[in-house]
């Protein structure tokens, strides 16, 4: 497999995951409210920092890239 085909495969897989998330995202609203997601709200200001979601996505992507590299 050439280098371009590996990159294309990984990008296609990531687009597939994003598409699945957008399709089924409304059915799993708790995915957006993990324990380490910080939400600050005031009268004119809202700030949301998805730290827990970032950690979860990082772990999942690490496993995916590990298995792609392994095989």
N, C-alpha and C positions, 0 to 999 in steps of 0.2 A: 504494500500500500504506500502510495507516495505521501509526501508531507501535506500537499494541498488536500488530498482526499481525507486525511485524518482531521485536519482543521475543519473542513466542510462537514464531516460527520459530527464532530463535537458541537459546532454551531447549530446544526439541524436539530440535534438532541436538545440543546438549550432552548431553541425556539419551540420545540414540542412541549417542554416542561412549562414554559411561560404560557403557551396556549391552553394547556390543561388547567393551569392555575386560574386563568381568566374565565375559563368555561365553568369550572366547579367552585370558584372562589366564593360565590354567594351561599353555597351550601355549607361552607366551613368558616363561619365568621370568627371562630376562636383563634384561627391562624393569625389574625391581625392583632390579637390582644394577648400576646405571650407575656410571661411575668417580667421580663426585662425590657419591655417596650415602654419608653417614657413618653408621657403625654402631659403637656402643660397648657392650660387654658386660662385666659383672662378675658376681660371684656372685648378688647380689640385684637387679641393676639392668640394664636394657636400654634403650638410647636409639638411635633411628633417625631420621636427618634426611635426607630425600630431596632434596638440593639439585640433583643432576643431573637427576632426574626433573622437578623443578619448572621448571628451565630449559627442558627439552624441551617440556613442556606449555605453557609461556609462549610459546615460539616458534611452536608449532602453532596456538595460539589467536590469536596476532597475525596469522598468515597468513589464518586463517579470517575474522576480523573485517575484515581489509583487503579481502578479496575480496567479502564481503557488502556492505561500504560502497561498494566500487567499482561493483558491479553493482546 
